[in-house]
Amino acid sequence: MGEKTDLKDCCACCPETTCINLFIHDKKDSESIGGELYLYKRLNHSWIKNENLEKHVCANGRLLDCACSIVEAAHEQQKEDYLTKICIEILRDMKASLYLALSGHYRQAILIQRCVFENFLYGLYFHAELYSFSKNDDDKTQVHGNFMSWINGGFPKSDAYLRDIIERGGIIGKAENKEWGTLFNQLSKFVHTIRHTPTGESITCGKAEPCGCEAVLEFDKNSLIEWSVYYQKLFFLILYELLILYPSIKKDKDVKQALQDIRTEFKGIKGELNNHYLDELLKMRGGKSNIEMKQ
């Protein structure tokens, strides 16, 4: 076991450089303003419960945990598949989104989700190209070349182009294509804004002047909830598609437990969330879902 970290001597508590002090906070005017780790620490269990934020904080942490089990099982069975490789990076991005949201960076947390959505689309695109359209080794070589080019920053394609290929590859239908376009547009609206929370309310740093840094953050419950809505919607979509594309992983012990945990966590609020991908995840027990049986 390593040495216990002395927070008094770490950069996160730097007394000299205010803007990198992650625990700094406004001691006089507002308990809702401060550094990232101050806001993160403020989200303790009793406060979360009092504010009725369990389904937006605790549930999302457990959702990430379940996603790790599902992605790991898919990657273990399909290590050479482009989609499972991309999903490993997606997990890291979704963890970063969770951290940013819980530490007050709401807009930035949603920006990462747009990157996740785009990367997942590329994963599905290469999956469709490889399995739906490749007829011989030359085709597969071309797909691999495009994949490596994309990894290195080349091969840029629009969201609409990718969705069209995915639809023609039989992975999604026309209705889903349109729905995914709507989600992409929702996530994109946070790209070209500056000092605004997801709810559109300007963050005023006037109260935060005693902290001595304009980069301090302000806790906003509505913004946290809006981030959570997108976070869950995106994760339900991703996990559903993985389980449809790799149905054998539903027999994996850890995946079964993950699905059980998702049922336990979200069954009581599924009506409130009104998400058909969640509805299908709740039905998955190792057999085929209703949507899968229709395909």
ABEGO torsion letter per residue (X at the ends): XBBBBBAAABAAABAABAAABAABBBAAABAABEBAAAAAAABBAAAAAAAGAAAAAAAAAAAAAAAAAAAAAAAAABAABAAAAAAAAAAAAAAAAAAAAAAGBAAAAAAAAAAAAAAAAAAAAAAAAAAAABABAAAAAAAAAAAAAAAAGBGBBBAAAAAAAAAAAGABBAAAAAAAAAAAAAAAAAAABBBBBAAGBBBBAAAAAAAGBAABBBBBAAAAAAAAAAAAAAAAAAAAAAAAABAAAAABAAAAAAAAAAAAAAAAAAAAAGBAAAAAAAABAGBBBAAAAAX
